[in-house]
Amino acid sequence: MASGEWDCHVRCPACGEEITLGARLRTDMKRMVLGFDLAPVHAHIAEHHPESDT
């Protein structure tokens, strides 16, 4: 089983601030699974855009 971890940088569509997400790739039994840690996005929205319902 191979795996890798890296950072993925995205920008908030509302304010343009860069948000860094942790990403992880796993390969197992002929499958590749890519997962992102979305907690930084939720934290950014809660802190900088509390008026948003999402």
C-alpha positions as CSV (number, residue, x, y, z in Angstrom):
1,M,0.0,0.0,0.0
2,A,1.4,3.4,-1.0
3,S,0.4,6.7,0.5
4,G,1.3,10.4,0.4
5,E,0.5,13.6,2.2
6,W,0.7,17.1,1.0
7,D,-0.9,20.5,1.3
8,C,-3.5,21.8,-1.1
9,H,-4.1,25.5,-1.4
10,V,-7.5,27.0,-2.2
11,R,-9.0,30.4,-2.1
12,C,-12.2,31.5,-0.3
13,P,-14.6,32.6,-3.1
14,A,-16.0,35.4,-0.8
15,C,-12.8,37.1,0.3
16,G,-10.0,35.6,-1.7
17,E,-8.0,34.5,1.3
18,E,-5.8,31.4,0.8
19,I,-6.8,28.4,2.8
20,T,-4.5,25.4,3.2
21,L,-6.0,22.0,3.3
22,G,-4.3,18.8,4.3
23,A,-4.6,16.1,1.5
24,R,-3.9,12.4,1.7
25,L,-3.6,9.9,-1.1
26,R,-3.9,6.2,-0.4
27,T,-3.7,3.4,-2.9
28,D,-5.0,0.0,-1.9
29,M,-6.3,-3.0,-3.9
30,K,-6.2,-1.2,-7.3
31,R,-8.0,1.9,-5.9
32,M,-6.8,5.4,-5.3
33,V,-8.5,7.3,-2.5
34,L,-7.9,11.0,-2.2
35,G,-9.1,12.7,1.0
36,F,-9.1,16.4,2.0
37,D,-9.3,17.8,5.6
38,L,-12.0,20.4,5.2
39,A,-11.8,21.6,8.8
40,P,-9.8,24.7,7.8
41,V,-12.6,25.7,5.4
42,H,-15.2,25.4,8.0
43,A,-13.1,27.3,10.5
44,H,-12.5,30.1,8.0
45,I,-16.2,30.5,7.2
46,A,-17.1,30.5,10.9
47,E,-14.4,33.1,11.8
48,H,-14.5,35.4,8.7
49,H,-18.1,35.0,7.4
50,P,-20.4,34.3,10.3
51,E,-23.3,35.7,8.4
52,S,-23.2,32.7,6.0
53,D,-25.5,29.8,6.8
54,T,-23.3,27.2,5.3
